[in-house]
Amino acid sequence: MRTEERSQVAEPSDDDGASRRRRARPRDDRRAAWIFLIPALAGFAIFFGYPTVRGFWYSLTDYNLLSEPAFVGGDNYAQLVRDPQFWHSLAVTAYYVVINIGSQLLLGLLLAALMHRLTRSVALRAMLLLPWLVPNVTVGLLWIWLLDADLGFVNHLLKALGFGTVGFFVSPDWAMPTIGMVNTWAYTGYTALLLYAGMLQIPPHLYESAAIDGAGELRMFRSITLPMLRPVLALVLVVSLIGSFQIFDTVAVASKGSGAGSAIRVIYYFIYQQAFQYFHMGYASAAALLLALVLGVLTVVQMRLLRASRSDLA
């Protein structure tokens, strides 16, 4: 009798085994994750997915906002390939991209290295970010006033120094470099802060070891900072490339009353003119999709060349 009682006490019940199995089973949070992702996915579908599909449909039609879209197939794309203005706009944009990215990257690296090695002042970082916070239209208007050939402070200063007047936004030779300079002034602080954040991730003992071995600041920058900063540099280059190809505000402001004409007609301004001045919505949609394709290819090439998915910090 006592043996049977001990066996009955020792044997676990079915409810205890089921509860242990429930405790041992890993918790599945996928349903909760999808619930939290629904707002973001809905926003992406509404504001990015649907306009992309709609734009692709318009690119296959002849649409002018006043009548129903008429399907024309690939005629818009064939016309774009033969359109010299489209290729000229791409060339002007590429010229601006070289100026903008080159100047931003060099100045950003210089400012980030100075902050990293000399000072880490919060006030300095806030000052660098101020131009980036100013709206692009305001930046354009500010520099148009400063660089005006008759009333601008810069030309008055050049006259006082014995130089002639320069039509910064009027001359076809000066207009695009001037716009590149304006946007470099506006965005270099943001670029420098991104690079500075990447430099803070570099282990300090690498610099200490290099200093003990007698390496100078330039040698440490070339042998330690740049290799370790490669993933952040890839991010900065991709973001700067996409942002540079999307330049519109400064060009739209500068082109009002400017004699530069086609010298500053970037691809975004070309698309804007086709869509909202000439009402060639299908043609503008085809140009926008080709631009998206070009940006996608350039981004993939950059990521592959810079090996952005691999970090030297590991």
Salt bridges, closest charged atoms under 4 A:
ASP28 OD2 - ARG30 NH2 2.83
ASP29 OD1 - ARG27 NE 3.21
GLU217 OE1 - ARG117 NE 3.07
ASP312 OD1 - ARG230 NH2 2.94
